[in-house]
Amino acid sequence: MGYNVAIVGATGNVGREMLNILDERQFPVDQVFAIASRRSLGREVSFGDKTLKCHDLEQFDFSQCDFALLSAGGTISKEWAPKIAKTGCVVIDNSSAWRYDMDVPLVVPEVNAHDLDKFAKKNIVANPNCSTAQLVVALKPLHDAATIKRVVVSTYQSVSGGGKEAMDELWQQTKGIFVTDPPTPVNFTKQIAFNVIPHIDVFMDDGYTKEEWKLMVETKKILDPKIKLTATAVRVPVFVGHSEAVNIEFEKPLSPEEARKILREAPGIMVVDKREDGGYVTPVECAGDFATFVSRIRADSTIDNGLSLWVVSDNLRKGAALNTVQIAESMINRKLVKEAA
């Protein structure tokens, strides 16, 4: 016997990726249920070599499930996560709805799996923002070695982070430019094709965007509240894969050679760092991969104990679907959820 798993938001980009990853990683499932809104009732999605028909969220009985993996947006999660959790089904939520609730663990398994022990307060576990997930995977082993004081990160985030409509907009604008059809921004504030936009999510009173604020707050909650972090989040005309230029100041000395060795031995990381043409990873190479890739490891001579890195990962995988499935795997390994009888 295995576990019964419900995917809420199964017709979306991340929901479909969750189904793919459950199959690829041979998650011990007994039954998988695809859940969506009423308008998607009966719509078919793939799970391995099987085809699943979508159930209506409002009518589905979650008491028959061990896990519910939610990727249906913050509004749906805020309403439905507590209802689902009350049935005894563990909720792992991919939205921002529960990340900042102190009674809900915010988890990246390679970094803070021990926080899962606190999940029972609400029976909900939160998945971090996509850009945070890959960042803390790279920071954790370096923090353990030399204690991070401050991080400056600039993100270069693909349009898939904005959903299918955002991906369609990049595609349509790119095609349109070649036939002299003027691009019309709909999902973005400016043209995204052949452009970069230093604006993701809403602006806050201090001038930072909500996306940048998430990086600051989530890194502190997951890794260490003492770490100071400032971020600039930029949307780039890439379909899948987020990149980050990361500058780190440590309390103790850490050479690029030592950092490279530490990162090579760390879980979830692949180091590709050749100081030659093409000796680094870009979003094109990381798409479809499980790993977080680290390149361009070098000393920052402008500060004491400084390093700079380039971090790349598939945001639909490690930034969302993969991390969600890994949380469920970690809960099983830690014997926090019992296998169905």
Rosetta silent file (secondary structure, phi, psi, omega in degrees, C-alpha in Angstrom):
SEQUENCE: MGYNVAIVGATGNVGREMLNILDERQFPVDQVFAIASRRSLGREVSFGDKTLKCHDLEQFDFSQCDFALLSAGGTISKEWAPKIAKTGCVVIDNSSAWRYDMDVPLVVPEVNAHDLDKFAKKNIVANPNCSTAQLVVALKPLHDAATIKRVVVSTYQSVSGGGKEAMDELWQQTKGIFVTDPPTPVNFTKQIAFNVIPHIDVFMDDGYTKEEWKLMVETKKILDPKIKLTATAVRVPVFVGHSEAVNIEFEKPLSPEEARKILREAPGIMVVDKREDGGYVTPVECAGDFATFVSRIRADSTIDNGLSLWVVSDNLRKGAALNTVQIAESMINRKLVKEAA
SCORE:     score description
SCORE:     0.000 S_00000001
   1 L     0.000  145.405  177.944    0.000    0.000    0.000 S_00000001
   2 L  -119.548 -148.839 -177.315    1.105    3.535   -0.720 S_00000001
   3 E  -112.872  145.080  174.435   -0.222    7.031   -0.160 S_00000001
   4 E   -92.098  126.984 -173.234   -3.234    8.750   -1.659 S_00000001
   5 E  -126.130  130.243  174.240   -2.253   12.114   -3.107 S_00000001
   6 E  -107.358  132.904  175.112   -4.468   14.946   -4.385 S_00000001
   7 E  -106.116  109.860 -179.483   -3.049   17.595   -6.728 S_00000001
   8 E   -95.067  119.667 -171.118   -5.107   20.779   -6.396 S_00000001
   9 L    95.559   34.488 -171.434   -4.590   22.962   -9.450 S_00000001
  10 L   -68.189  -17.899 -178.420   -3.752   19.945  -11.599 S_00000001
  11 L   -90.703   -6.195 -179.485   -4.398   21.712  -14.907 S_00000001
  12 L   -85.282  173.574 -179.723   -1.859   24.504  -14.297 S_00000001
  13 H   -55.395  -49.386 -176.023    1.849   24.574  -15.157 S_00000001
  14 H   -73.549  -39.256  178.171    2.980   23.619  -11.651 S_00000001
  15 H   -58.749  -44.543  177.518    0.174   21.116  -11.082 S_00000001
  16 H   -63.893  -37.990  178.978    1.127   19.224  -14.237 S_00000001
  17 H   -67.430  -35.502  175.939    4.768   19.319  -13.189 S_00000001
  18 H   -59.885  -43.343  178.646    3.817   17.866   -9.792 S_00000001
  19 H   -62.847  -42.322  178.380    2.190   14.924  -11.563 S_00000001
  20 H   -61.116  -43.946 -175.150    5.293   14.452  -13.730 S_00000001
  21 H   -72.230  -38.010  174.269    7.619   14.530  -10.724 S_00000001
  22 H   -55.522  -41.254  179.513    5.526   12.123   -8.642 S_00000001
  23 H   -71.794  -47.665 -176.817    5.885    9.683  -11.521 S_00000001
  24 H   -61.263  -39.116 -176.694    9.568   10.364  -12.264 S_00000001
  25 L   -89.570    3.787  179.284   10.622    9.988   -8.625 S_00000001
  26 L    52.048   47.793  175.780    8.440    6.900   -8.173 S_00000001
  27 L   -58.275  138.455 -174.575    6.682    8.443   -5.199 S_00000001
  28 L   -72.882   75.305 -178.716    4.924    5.648   -3.269 S_00000001
  29 E   -92.077  146.980  167.343    1.399    6.419   -4.430 S_00000001
  30 E   -97.887  -56.792  175.261   -1.640    4.229   -4.113 S_00000001
  31 E  -133.677  144.759  174.436   -4.008    6.661   -5.827 S_00000001
  32 E  -119.009  132.375  179.893   -3.493   10.104   -7.354 S_00000001
  33 E  -117.115  128.889  175.118   -6.417   12.503   -7.748 S_00000001
  34 E   -91.547  123.134 -176.303   -6.380   15.508  -10.072 S_00000001
  35 E  -119.713  136.877  178.501   -8.369   18.373   -8.553 S_00000001
  36 E  -150.743 -174.190  178.291   -9.384   21.601  -10.263 S_00000001
  37 L   -72.898  167.976 -176.669  -12.201   24.124  -10.388 S_00000001
  38 H   -58.725  -33.812 -178.143  -15.692   23.148  -11.474 S_00000001
  39 H   -68.449  -16.176  177.655  -15.132   24.466  -14.999 S_00000001
  40 H  -101.798    9.052  179.552  -12.347   21.867  -15.427 S_00000001
  41 L   -54.869  125.780  178.409  -14.466   18.961  -14.184 S_00000001
  42 L    87.250  -10.582  177.555  -13.724   15.915  -16.336 S_00000001
  43 L   -64.752  144.343 -173.794  -10.736   17.509  -18.055 S_00000001
  44 E  -100.276  139.785  173.773   -7.914   15.020  -18.561 S_00000001
  45 E  -132.385  159.204 -176.183   -4.313   15.296  -17.351 S_00000001
  46 E   -96.575  142.051  171.015   -1.435   12.821  -17.594 S_00000001
  47 E  -136.922  100.178 -173.692    0.198   10.924  -14.765 S_00000001
  48 L    60.838 -128.006  178.166    2.899    8.657  -16.158 S_00000001
  49 L   -93.936   11.650  179.392    1.210    6.343  -18.632 S_00000001
  50 E  -104.432  159.367  173.615   -2.179    6.980  -17.030 S_00000001
  51 E  -117.520  126.307 -179.522   -4.821    9.578  -17.784 S_00000001
  52 E  -108.488  140.092  174.069   -6.627   11.194  -14.860 S_00000001
  53 E   -96.646  136.926 -175.654   -9.936   13.018  -15.016 S_00000001
  54 L   -71.927  138.333  173.490  -10.214   16.151  -12.906 S_00000001
  55 E   -96.936  156.964  177.822  -12.459   16.231   -9.860 S_00000001
  56 E   -80.721  124.593 -179.435  -14.284   19.337   -8.649 S_00000001
  57 L   -52.420  -43.580 -173.320  -12.506   20.954   -5.694 S_00000001
  58 L   -71.985  -19.057 -177.188  -15.773   21.853   -3.973 S_00000001
  59 L  -107.444   -8.746 -172.493  -17.154   18.314   -4.131 S_00000001
  60 L   -77.525  142.220  179.054  -14.038   16.231   -3.483 S_00000001
  61 L   -95.317  101.173 -176.697  -13.654   14.260   -0.230 S_00000001
  62 H   -77.343   -9.045  179.537  -10.108   14.928    0.999 S_00000001
  63 H   -66.134  -16.130  179.079  -10.464   12.587    3.972 S_00000001
  64 H   -85.583   -1.111 -175.709   -9.502    9.750    1.617 S_00000001
  65 L  -111.790  151.220  174.865   -6.091   11.373    0.966 S_00000001
  66 L   -91.020  -38.003  179.197   -2.827   11.457    2.904 S_00000001
  67 E  -129.642  142.241  167.324   -1.380   14.469    1.068 S_00000001
  68 E  -122.427  117.369  178.177   -2.885   17.404   -0.807 S_00000001
  69 E   -98.566  114.175 -172.520   -0.364   19.308   -2.914 S_00000001
  70 E  -102.659  127.770  171.255   -1.839   22.743   -3.628 S_00000001
  71 L  -144.891   65.523 -175.885   -0.881   24.988   -6.527 S_00000001
  72 L  -126.587   14.521  179.017   -4.044   26.949   -7.191 S_00000001
  73 L    95.269  157.393 -174.359   -3.096   30.440   -6.011 S_00000001
  74 H   -63.548  -37.787 -178.200   -3.159   32.228   -2.679 S_00000001
  75 H   -63.883  -46.327  177.900   -6.886   32.976   -2.572 S_00000001
  76 H   -64.112  -43.411 -178.435   -7.833   29.318   -3.049 S_00000001
  77 H   -63.983  -40.008 -178.809   -5.173   28.174   -0.590 S_00000001
  78 H   -62.300  -38.342 -179.489   -6.273   30.621    2.090 S_00000001
  79 H   -79.212  -44.695 -167.867   -9.824   29.296    1.902 S_00000001
  80 H   -93.477  -27.890 -177.852   -9.240   25.609    1.240 S_00000001
  81 H   -56.680  -47.467  178.670   -6.020   24.648    3.019 S_00000001
  82 H   -64.027  -36.816  178.671   -7.592   24.772    6.529 S_00000001
  83 H   -63.328  -44.825 -179.564  -10.669   22.874    5.319 S_00000001
  84 H   -66.584  -43.156 -178.324   -8.536   20.150    3.763 S_00000001
  85 H   -60.848  -34.732 -179.287   -6.200   20.010    6.770 S_00000001
  86 H   -66.756  -20.708  178.562   -9.146   19.442    9.115 S_00000001
  87 L   -77.815   -7.422 -177.013   -9.992   16.199    7.282 S_00000001
  88 L    99.706   -6.603  178.372   -6.619   14.779    8.387 S_00000001
  89 L   -81.883  129.490  179.288   -5.012   15.217    4.973 S_00000001
  90 E   -74.454  128.009  179.423   -1.608   16.960    5.133 S_00000001
  91 E   -98.366  127.438  170.873   -1.567   20.129    3.016 S_00000001
  92 E  -117.104  111.321 -168.432    1.633   21.177    1.230 S_00000001
  93 E  -106.129  131.292 -177.404    0.911   24.580   -0.253 S_00000001
  94 L   -93.285   -5.242 -178.676    2.821   26.185   -3.105 S_00000001
  95 L   -87.081 -179.604  178.424    1.272   29.670   -2.811 S_00000001
  96 L   -87.516    1.106 -170.104    2.361   32.563   -0.588 S_00000001
  97 L   -60.304  -34.278 -172.616   -0.763   32.232    1.591 S_00000001
  98 L  -117.962    2.934 -173.765    0.863   30.396    4.525 S_00000001
  99 L   -63.457  -29.959 -171.667    4.586   31.162    4.206 S_00000001
 100 L  -106.363    9.521  174.769    4.640   33.879    6.844 S_00000001
 101 L   -81.470  121.017 -175.483    2.411   32.144    9.402 S_00000001
 102 L   -67.527  -15.085  176.836    4.658   31.268   12.358 S_00000001
 103 L   -91.920    2.553 -179.386    2.621   28.105   13.001 S_00000001
 104 L  -118.405  118.677  178.220    3.295   26.822    9.467 S_00000001
 105 L   -63.940  138.145  174.227    6.746   25.443    8.593 S_00000001
 106 E  -110.381  113.629 -161.672    8.318   26.977    5.471 S_00000001
 107 L  -129.361  134.304  161.617   10.562   24.221    4.168 S_00000001
 108 L  -119.225  111.299 -168.515   13.267   23.442    1.643 S_00000001
 109 H   -54.221  -34.676  178.613   14.212   19.849    2.563 S_00000001
 110 H   -68.029  -16.181 -172.686   17.956   20.229    1.844 S_00000001
 111 H  -108.133  -50.875 -171.858   18.014   23.192    4.231 S_00000001
 112 H  -142.452   48.846  179.031   15.534   22.838    7.101 S_00000001
 113 H   -58.833  -27.167  179.942   13.714   19.489    6.971 S_00000001
 114 H   -60.503  -25.924  179.398   13.768   19.466   10.784 S_00000001
 115 H   -67.707  -16.472  177.735   11.122   22.228   10.764 S_00000001
 116 H   -62.778  -22.607  179.725    8.632   19.674    9.407 S_00000001
 117 H   -61.858  -15.690 -178.214    8.366   18.316   12.954 S_00000001
 118 H   -99.357   11.474 -172.218    6.206   21.393   13.717 S_00000001
 119 H   -68.418  -25.036 -168.930    3.662   20.814   10.939 S_00000001
 120 H   -67.836  -14.463 -179.820    0.928   19.385   13.187 S_00000001
 121 H   -58.203  -41.099  179.148   -0.133   22.782   14.584 S_00000001
 122 L  -126.650   -3.127 -177.996   -2.169   23.439   11.439 S_00000001
 123 L    63.021   28.187  179.895   -1.460   20.302    9.372 S_00000001
 124 E  -129.813  138.487  171.862   -0.090   22.646    6.683 S_00000001
 125 E  -122.813  137.630 -179.191    3.432   23.001    5.267 S_00000001
 126 E  -101.443  142.216  174.032    4.382   25.940    3.034 S_00000001
 127 L   -96.068  137.106 -177.179    6.568   25.823   -0.051 S_00000001
 128 L   -75.726  173.319  173.196    8.763   28.943   -0.504 S_00000001
 129 L   -59.740  148.928 -174.780    8.866   31.345   -3.398 S_00000001
 130 H   -57.685  -42.700 -178.538   10.617   29.910   -6.472 S_00000001
 131 H   -71.399  -30.110  177.373   13.566   32.306   -6.304 S_00000001
 132 H   -68.529  -41.779 -173.878   14.012   31.701   -2.568 S_00000001
 133 H   -57.060  -51.172 -177.781   14.131   27.913   -2.913 S_00000001
 134 H   -70.148  -32.404  179.813   17.153   27.768   -5.196 S_00000001
 135 H   -63.185  -49.682 -174.986   18.901   30.573   -3.308 S_00000001
 136 H   -70.939  -26.849  174.589   18.774   28.902    0.121 S_00000001
 137 H   -60.957  -40.943  179.289   19.889   25.545   -1.316 S_00000001
 138 H   -76.082  -34.729 -176.672   23.091   27.275   -2.409 S_00000001
 139 H   -74.923  -36.291 -171.450   23.472   29.402    0.742 S_00000001
 140 H   -52.866  -54.893 -177.666   22.918   26.689    3.366 S_00000001
 141 H   -65.542  -29.863  178.000   26.208   24.744    3.080 S_00000001
 142 H   -73.214  -37.092  176.675   28.202   27.973    2.825 S_00000001
 143 H   -63.749  -41.790  177.951   26.413   29.400    5.870 S_00000001
 144 H   -61.398  -33.374 -175.158   27.261   26.258    7.845 S_00000001
 145 H   -82.827  -38.372 -170.807   30.917   26.650    6.888 S_00000001
 146 H  -137.509    2.533  177.731   31.549   30.367    7.369 S_00000001
 147 L    61.407  107.322 -178.504   28.339   32.066    8.676 S_00000001
 148 E   -78.491  132.170  174.743   26.697   34.469    6.247 S_00000001
 149 E   -96.458  -44.997 -171.540   26.323   38.095    7.347 S_00000001
 150 E  -149.271  143.622  178.158   24.861   39.703    4.240 S_00000001
 151 E  -130.125  134.058  170.418   23.570   38.735    0.809 S_00000001
 152 E  -116.821  119.006 -176.310   22.969   40.916   -2.243 S_00000001
 153 E  -128.430  134.599  170.913   21.006   39.052   -4.913 S_00000001
 154 E  -114.995  124.925 -178.576   19.745   40.046   -8.341 S_00000001
 155 E  -101.729  147.817  176.929   17.298   37.586   -9.875 S_00000001
 156 E  -124.780   91.345 -164.822   16.659   37.011  -13.566 S_00000001
 157 E  -101.542  133.094 -177.576   13.303   35.245  -13.514 S_00000001
 158 L   -70.596  160.827 -176.585   11.621   33.454  -16.401 S_00000001
 159 H   -70.840  -19.270  178.973    8.094   34.244  -17.501 S_00000001
 160 H   -62.337  -20.179  174.266    6.823   30.797  -16.427 S_00000001
 161 H   -64.761  -18.268  177.439    6.851   32.207  -12.900 S_00000001
 162 H   -97.540    4.036  177.109    3.863   34.286  -14.022 S_00000001
 163 L    94.924  179.732 -175.993    1.899   31.289  -15.324 S_00000001
 164 H   -60.749  -40.094 -178.635    0.748   30.082  -18.729 S_00000001
 165 H   -62.056  -37.510  178.440   -0.666   33.460  -19.769 S_00000001
 166 H   -67.195  -39.967  177.225    2.721   35.091  -19.186 S_00000001
 167 H   -64.425  -41.257  178.116    4.452   32.432  -21.270 S_00000001
 168 H   -62.494  -37.808 -179.330    1.899   32.917  -24.034 S_00000001
 169 H   -64.840  -42.299  176.912    2.510   36.666  -23.962 S_00000001
 170 H   -61.259  -42.942 -179.475    6.256   36.238  -24.479 S_00000001
 171 H   -63.542  -46.974 -177.932    5.578   33.840  -27.360 S_00000001
 172 H   -66.855  -41.366  179.344    3.031   36.108  -29.035 S_00000001
 173 H   -65.741  -40.675 -179.865    5.135   39.245  -28.626 S_00000001
 174 H   -62.814  -45.928  177.437    8.245   37.520  -29.983 S_00000001
 175 H   -63.671  -41.492 -175.429    6.393   36.282  -33.054 S_00000001
 176 H   -64.297  -37.205 -179.304    4.678   39.629  -33.514 S_00000001
 177 H   -60.522  -34.821 -178.534    7.869   41.650  -33.549 S_00000001
 178 H   -74.159  -14.825  176.934    9.107   39.680  -36.551 S_00000001
 179 L  -117.175   25.589  178.364    5.996   40.602  -38.540 S_00000001
 180 L    53.857   36.624  173.777    5.981   44.232  -37.335 S_00000001
 181 L   -95.860  111.600 -174.573    3.002   43.663  -35.043 S_00000001
 182 L   -59.829  130.056  179.992    3.556   46.088  -32.117 S_00000001
 183 L   -68.585  135.977  178.184    3.695   44.213  -28.789 S_00000001
 184 L  -114.276  112.357  178.591    0.897   45.030  -26.354 S_00000001
 185 L   -64.844  132.550  176.596    1.686   44.361  -22.659 S_00000001
 186 L  -124.331  -56.980 -179.630   -1.122   42.498  -20.869 S_00000001
 187 L   -88.042  -15.214  179.817    0.412   40.408  -18.086 S_00000001
 188 L  -118.440  160.905 -178.027    3.485   42.615  -17.779 S_00000001
 189 L   -77.756  -21.062  178.553    3.871   46.356  -17.252 S_00000001
 190 L  -141.164  172.144  174.870    6.073   46.695  -20.344 S_00000001
 191 L   -54.283  131.929  178.252    7.036   44.688  -23.418 S_00000001
 192 L   -98.865  -30.111  179.160    8.719   41.456  -22.276 S_00000001
 193 L   -65.361  130.877  179.686   10.011   40.186  -25.641 S_00000001
 194 L    56.491   34.936 -176.759   13.625   41.303  -26.209 S_00000001
 195 L  -150.949  167.176  169.961   13.455   43.258  -22.950 S_00000001
 196 L  -129.823  146.275 -174.536   13.960   42.939  -19.184 S_00000001
 197 E  -126.142  114.949 -178.447   11.587   44.353  -16.557 S_00000001
 198 L   -82.458   57.018 -173.232   12.848   45.219  -13.033 S_00000001
 199 L  -160.781  109.504  174.638    9.420   44.669  -11.534 S_00000001
 200 L  -131.098  125.277 -176.146    7.835   41.436  -10.226 S_00000001
 201 L    73.304 -172.313 -171.616    4.701   41.598   -8.054 S_00000001
 202 L   -83.557  156.451  174.887    3.414   44.828   -6.486 S_00000001
 203 E   -79.653  144.880  177.602    5.462   47.755   -5.182 S_00000001
 204 L  -107.035  171.900 -174.199    5.682   48.269   -1.429 S_00000001
 205 L   -61.704  -29.367 -176.892    6.029   51.527    0.517 S_00000001
 206 L   -86.728    2.945  178.385    9.814   51.216    0.842 S_00000001
 207 L    96.239  -15.992  174.477   10.320   50.918   -2.927 S_00000001
 208 L   -78.319  156.884  172.295   10.961   47.182   -2.967 S_00000001
 209 E   -90.291  164.633 -179.764    8.560   44.873   -4.777 S_00000001
 210 H   -61.172  -35.632  178.708    6.689   42.071   -3.021 S_00000001
 211 H   -62.176  -41.418  178.742    8.875   39.514   -4.844 S_00000001
 212 H   -68.343  -39.341  176.634   12.006   41.125   -3.403 S_00000001
 213 H   -61.561  -40.882  178.916   10.416   41.264    0.044 S_00000001
 214 H   -58.608  -44.597  178.814    9.618   37.533   -0.176 S_00000001
 215 H   -57.985  -43.673 -178.697   13.290   36.736   -0.788 S_00000001
 216 H   -64.187  -52.775 -172.951   14.314   38.737    2.276 S_00000001
 217 H   -71.093  -41.756 -176.642   11.700   37.386    4.674 S_00000001
 218 H   -69.845  -37.712  177.391   11.708   33.771    3.503 S_00000001
 219 H   -61.231  -40.911  178.031   15.498   33.427    3.592 S_00000001
 220 H   -64.176  -43.374 -177.697   15.457   34.597    7.195 S_00000001
 221 H   -68.347  -40.033 -176.640   12.673   32.176    8.163 S_00000001
 222 H   -78.795  -43.294 -168.583   14.203   29.180    6.402 S_00000001
 223 L  -104.253  -57.785 -176.798   17.902   29.721    7.008 S_00000001
 224 L  -170.321  122.227 -178.985   18.748   32.271    9.719 S_00000001
 225 L   -65.364  -14.418 -178.535   16.942   35.410   10.962 S_00000001
 226 L   -81.911  -16.341 -177.330   20.306   37.158   11.450 S_00000001
 227 L   -69.223  130.383  173.268   21.149   37.176    7.733 S_00000001
 228 E   -92.885  134.901 -176.924   20.785   40.576    6.065 S_00000001
 229 E  -142.559  135.709  171.821   19.573   40.382    2.472 S_00000001
 230 E  -127.017  143.802 -171.996   18.722   42.879   -0.235 S_00000001
 231 E  -137.437  150.377  167.236   17.272   41.875   -3.593 S_00000001
 232 E  -127.550  119.006 -176.544   16.414   43.172   -7.050 S_00000001
 233 E  -103.913  126.228 -174.624   13.977   40.924   -8.944 S_00000001
 234 E  -125.874  133.050  174.503   13.940   41.170  -12.729 S_00000001
 235 E   -90.269  130.990 -176.425   11.656   39.436  -15.263 S_00000001
 236 L  -123.355  157.846 -176.528   13.555   38.300  -18.365 S_00000001
 237 L   -80.306   62.280  177.203   12.406   36.894  -21.750 S_00000001
 238 L  -123.049  138.211 -176.920   13.160   33.267  -20.861 S_00000001
 239 L   -74.624  -48.211 -176.892   10.425   30.634  -20.818 S_00000001
 240 L  -138.931  137.151  175.636   11.681   28.369  -17.993 S_00000001
 241 L   112.913  121.704  176.893   14.503   28.693  -15.466 S_00000001
 242 E  -100.727  141.095  176.713   15.411   31.358  -12.919 S_00000001
 243 E  -120.253  151.895 -179.505   18.956   32.725  -12.584 S_00000001
 244 E  -141.624  130.598  169.542   20.494   34.638   -9.698 S_00000001
 245 E   -95.350  117.403 -169.815   23.669   36.687   -9.311 S_00000001
 246 E  -120.152  125.070  175.273   24.532   36.298   -5.626 S_00000001
 247 E  -113.918  127.926 -171.866   27.068   38.288   -3.613 S_00000001
 248 E  -125.769  134.666  172.457   27.772   37.001   -0.098 S_00000001
 249 E  -111.354  126.491 -176.690   29.642   38.480    2.866 S_00000001
 250 E  -106.830  160.843  173.144   30.750   35.960    5.520 S_00000001
 251 L   -76.164  -32.677 -176.742   31.892   36.284    9.116 S_00000001
 252 L  -117.551  157.684  177.659   34.840   33.935    8.464 S_00000001
 253 L   -64.315  141.669  175.974   37.187   33.566    5.488 S_00000001
 254 L  -149.549  114.163 -177.254   36.062   31.179    2.752 S_00000001
 255 L   -79.532  158.616  175.099   38.063   30.796   -0.442 S_00000001
 256 H   -57.039  -36.405  179.640   36.473   30.032   -3.840 S_00000001
 257 H   -65.824  -43.331  177.674   38.227   26.654   -3.786 S_00000001
 258 H   -64.793  -43.222  179.681   36.779   25.791   -0.376 S_00000001
 259 H   -61.935  -41.647 -179.858   33.313   26.986   -1.432 S_00000001
 260 H   -61.396  -44.069  179.664   33.491   24.927   -4.616 S_00000001
 261 H   -64.739  -44.166  179.864   34.369   21.774   -2.650 S_00000001
 262 H   -61.599  -45.071 -177.794   31.608   22.395   -0.081 S_00000001
 263 H   -68.093  -35.158  178.313   28.975   22.980   -2.759 S_00000001
 264 H   -62.397  -30.456 -177.724   30.015   19.884   -4.722 S_00000001
 265 L   -92.597   -3.933 -175.201   29.303   17.765   -1.639 S_00000001
 266 L   -84.715  146.492 -179.624   26.014   19.493   -0.750 S_00000001
 267 L   -67.796  140.037  173.986   22.630   17.872   -1.459 S_00000001
 268 L    81.859    1.534 -174.779   20.639   19.130   -4.437 S_00000001
 269 E  -116.185  139.730  169.381   23.536   21.079   -5.984 S_00000001
 270 E  -119.999  124.906  177.948   25.538   20.584   -9.165 S_00000001
 271 E   -96.390  122.128  173.626   28.661   22.696   -9.549 S_00000001
 272 L  -127.622   97.230 -169.127   29.598   23.587  -13.129 S_00000001
 273 L  -141.214   72.050  175.238   32.371   26.136  -12.797 S_00000001
 274 L  -101.487  131.048 -177.365   34.981   26.105  -15.535 S_00000001
 275 L   -85.302   67.692 -178.572   36.725   29.400  -16.154 S_00000001
 276 L  -155.504  169.208  179.345   36.348   29.168  -19.891 S_00000001
 277 L   -55.729  126.372  178.303   33.814   29.925  -22.613 S_00000001
 278 L    75.855    7.939 -177.362   30.586   28.070  -21.809 S_00000001
 279 L   -86.453   44.051 -177.642   31.900   26.744  -18.490 S_00000001
 280 L  -155.202  168.172 -176.375   28.733   27.710  -16.609 S_00000001
 281 L  -107.219  139.890  176.323   25.037   26.808  -16.638 S_00000001
 282 L  -117.583  169.553 -179.209   22.230   28.883  -18.151 S_00000001
 283 H   -55.996  -33.562 -179.858   18.427   28.432  -17.911 S_00000001
 284 H   -59.191  -40.787 -178.829   18.353   26.494  -21.196 S_00000001
 285 H   -76.195  -27.731 -174.352   20.529   23.737  -19.699 S_00000001
 286 H   -85.467  -18.208 -176.311   18.726   23.585  -16.344 S_00000001
 287 L   -59.202  129.113  179.690   15.178   23.238  -17.704 S_00000001
 288 L    87.446   -0.331 -177.975   13.743   19.847  -16.812 S_00000001
 289 L  -101.024  154.536  178.211   16.473   19.073  -14.266 S_00000001
 290 L   -81.574  -26.789 -168.282   16.084   18.468  -10.537 S_00000001
 291 L   -78.455  160.193  164.241   19.325   20.171   -9.464 S_00000001
 292 E  -100.642  123.912 -174.980   20.224   23.691   -8.467 S_00000001
 293 E   -99.093  137.987  178.010   23.312   24.628  -10.496 S_00000001
 294 E  -123.032  129.575  179.274   26.102   26.859   -9.196 S_00000001
 295 E  -135.943  178.722  173.087   28.706   28.509  -11.447 S_00000001
 296 E    52.720   43.529  179.468   31.065   31.526  -11.509 S_00000001
 297 E   -78.480  120.204 -174.774   32.316   31.019   -7.923 S_00000001
 298 E  -155.294  158.353 -179.455   34.832   33.785   -7.253 S_00000001
 299 E   -77.578  145.604  172.878   36.191   36.058   -4.548 S_00000001
 300 L  -103.000  105.828 -174.364   34.831   39.565   -4.059 S_00000001
 301 L   -77.814   -3.725 -177.902   37.908   41.678   -3.385 S_00000001
 302 L   -84.460  -11.049  179.042   35.845   44.768   -2.423 S_00000001
 303 L  -137.942  161.274  172.335   34.909   43.358    1.002 S_00000001
 304 L   -73.167  137.343  174.184   36.435   41.070    3.628 S_00000001
 305 L    56.114   51.171 -178.810   35.315   37.462    3.315 S_00000001
 306 E  -115.616  144.332  174.846   33.246   37.963    0.166 S_00000001
 307 E  -135.314  151.599  171.536   32.210   35.585   -2.603 S_00000001
 308 E  -122.214  143.847 -177.606   30.096   35.924   -5.745 S_00000001
 309 E  -137.280  161.694  170.246   28.108   33.077   -7.356 S_00000001
 310 E  -120.626  123.245 -174.358   25.778   32.392  -10.272 S_00000001
 311 E  -122.931  128.681 -176.715   22.811   30.154   -9.335 S_00000001
 312 E  -133.907  140.187  177.563   20.376   28.637  -11.847 S_00000001
 313 E  -156.747  156.519  174.263   17.423   26.281  -11.437 S_00000001
 314 L   -74.627  110.146 -174.281   14.208   25.169  -13.133 S_00000001
 315 L   -67.885  -25.032  177.023   11.642   27.304  -11.317 S_00000001
 316 L   -77.129  -19.228  179.849    8.748   24.970  -12.141 S_00000001
 317 H   -99.302  -87.184 -177.514   10.678   22.115  -10.551 S_00000001
 318 H   -60.481  -33.525 -179.173   12.919   23.070   -7.619 S_00000001
 319 H   -75.398   -8.080 -175.800   11.153   26.400   -7.314 S_00000001
 320 H  -153.232  -85.147 -169.738    7.718   24.795   -7.049 S_00000001
 321 H   -64.664  -46.702 -178.372    6.674   21.237   -7.938 S_00000001
 322 H   -61.705  -47.668 -178.512    9.863   19.361   -7.043 S_00000001
 323 H   -61.036  -36.463  178.371   10.258   21.040   -3.665 S_00000001
 324 H   -62.664  -45.761  178.978    6.615   20.268   -2.863 S_00000001
 325 H   -66.631  -38.751  177.933    7.099   16.573   -3.633 S_00000001
 326 H   -62.432  -35.362  176.130   10.385   16.546   -1.701 S_00000001
 327 H   -61.366  -46.096  178.015    8.551   17.899    1.346 S_00000001
 328 H   -60.898  -42.424  177.997    6.121   14.966    1.145 S_00000001
 329 H   -61.191  -42.222 -179.693    9.051   12.551    0.762 S_00000001
 330 H   -65.230  -37.678  178.464   10.779   14.076    3.783 S_00000001
 331 H   -65.042  -37.177  176.981    7.623   13.751    5.886 S_00000001
 332 H   -67.059  -46.956 -178.579    7.446   10.069    4.972 S_00000001
 333 H   -63.204  -31.502  179.082   11.152    9.539    5.729 S_00000001
 334 L   -87.897    4.931  178.609   10.772   11.277    9.072 S_00000001
 335 L    58.196   37.342  177.712    7.742    9.059    9.797 S_00000001
 336 L   -89.286  -18.877  176.691    5.481   12.089   10.231 S_00000001
 337 L  -128.698  124.422 -178.071    2.796   10.613    7.956 S_00000001
 338 L   -83.533  144.021  177.122    1.840    6.985    8.226 S_00000001
 339 L   -64.242  141.789  179.493    1.281    4.846    5.176 S_00000001
 340 L   -58.023  140.253 -177.828   -2.347    4.074    4.462 S_00000001
 341 L   -72.514    0.000    0.000   -3.452    0.780    5.977 S_00000001
